Structure formats: structure tokens, C-alpha cells
Amino acid sequence: MINLELLRIFKVVAEEENVTHASEILCISQPAVTKHIRNLEMMLNIKLFERTNKGLILTENGTNLYNDTKDIINNLIIVEKKYSTQKQINFAIRKTSFQNLFSTKLSKFYTIHNDIQINLIQSLTRDEMLSKLEKKDLDIVIMKKVSNFNKDILEFTELNKLHHIFIADKNNNMKNELLTLEKLKNCELFFMPNKMTATYVSFKESIDKPLSYFSNIKHLPYLSIVNMIKGTNAIALIPKEYIELNKDIVQIKDDLNIKPSEYGIYINKMNLFKELNELIKVLKM
């Protein structure tokens, strides 16, 4: 029978696509994470990951295993919290937000409260996160501010804003120009994060044209966008907080005035406890 702990570790590695990030979330060493993945591969007699210079990517078998087990593991995390004597916090957040904004803060919390287990859940949709928070299956959710949530049960606290900027390769022909809507329409490729992300919604709400106006849009995950624009004349829209501008990737000034996106903490007002309050304090720092 498959060891469920191995599946839990596999799920985190699959979502992070990086052993270092996975080890930080799981609070175990990188060699231990690697060993557990190898043990799972030997147990199933299949290869789960391919190594690339950008990190780990799932094989076809790995993708199938992830899709077949992710909901099972999420439900087991909820069951474990319900019956375990160890204090646990079920924390839901989108993968990109965790990697870019909160991994350091969570590590800081662990150094202060190493007796508390945080179960990080990163594969739920926005509606699934809010629904599980209402039912107390989750203790805390971090995501963009939305208007349609149950304010009688849930409470939102803003943490900060995401500021969406246009970026390009250092050799892009438009790097020194002011980007207008017309120029954006006519550029070679326009990369934008996937639909329903904070960036997608802010862009859609900020312009006076339907997205069909742009025949050059390609939707990609946040983490893929920077690599895709390198060495091309493509332009991308991405939160400033998610990237580090450098000599190879530059910001392009624009006159589009894309609205920033608020993001913050959602909690269930009937499910507050000491350890959760301590975590919220650290996240607000």
C-alpha cells in the first residue's frame, strides 16, 4: 500500500516544481525530500519528475498521479487536523503568492512556533477556498480581495496591493517607448497570466476595450512568463512584487493605469484561536 506521507510530499513537490521550496513548506531537509520522492518512484515503478534547468516538471505518469491524488490528500489533511492532538493550521494560498510573498514569513513563524504544524494547501480554486473556510475545513486563506463572499461568517483584512507592470527583454524594440493600448495591440506577443488571476482581472477592468481586441494575447502561469519573454520582442504584464528587474528584464512605461489588486487574509470569525492569531501577526509584519 502506498505510504500517504509520501503522497503528501509528492503533492507539495509537484506544486512547487522545486525541491528547495518544497522542503521549506514541509520543514524537512532537501535530501530527505529527494529521498522520499525516489522511494515513491521505486514503490510505483514509474518516473514522476524530469529535471530541467528551470526546476522539476511532472512526467505524464506524475501528472496522472497528481490529478488522481490531490483532492484525496487535501481531504486527509483536513481529517488529520480534526482528530490530531497536535495543534495544526490549515492554510490555503495560491502557489505563486506563497513563493513570492510569504515563504520567508512562514519560515519565521516556524522558528517561533515549531510545535505547530501548518498544512499548506495550494491546489484549490478561489470558490473552493472560501467554501472550505466557511465550513472550518480551512483556518486561513490568503488571496485577492473579492466582493462576493459571506461577510456574516468570513472577514477580510487587507495586507497589501499587487502593482501590475509591463516588462520586456532588455533588447525589446519598445523598451524606451511609452506603451499605449494601440502599441500593445500591435506588439509581437502579449503574455498575460491565466484567466481569473489578479492581473487578468485588473487589466480587464482597467481598459475600455474587450480582450478580443488583442489578437496577440497568450495566457501563461505567472512563473513561466519571465522565461518566455527572454530573447523576444514580446511584452508581458505581471505583478511587480513577483519579479526582480535586472539587466536582462526591464520595465516598460505605459499610460494604461492598470489598477492595483488588493490581497489579504480571510478568516472565519467563529474559528479564531491563539495559534492562528499568532500566525496572522507574523503575516502582517
Secondary structure, 3 states (H helix, E strand, C coil): CCCHHHHHHHHHHHHHCCHHHHHHHHCCCHHHHHHHHHHHHHHHCCCCEEEECCEEEECHHHHHHHHHHHHHHHHHHHHHHHHCCCCEEEEEECHHHHHHHHHHHHHHHHHHCCCCEEEEECCCCHHHHHHHHHCCCCCEEEEECCCCCCCCCEEEEEEEEECEEEEEECCCCCCCCCECHHHHHHCCCEEEECCCCHHHHHHHHHCCCCHHHCCCEEEECHHHHHHHHCCCCCEEEEEHHHCCCCCCEEEECECCCCCCEEEEEEEECCCCCHHHHHHHHHHHC
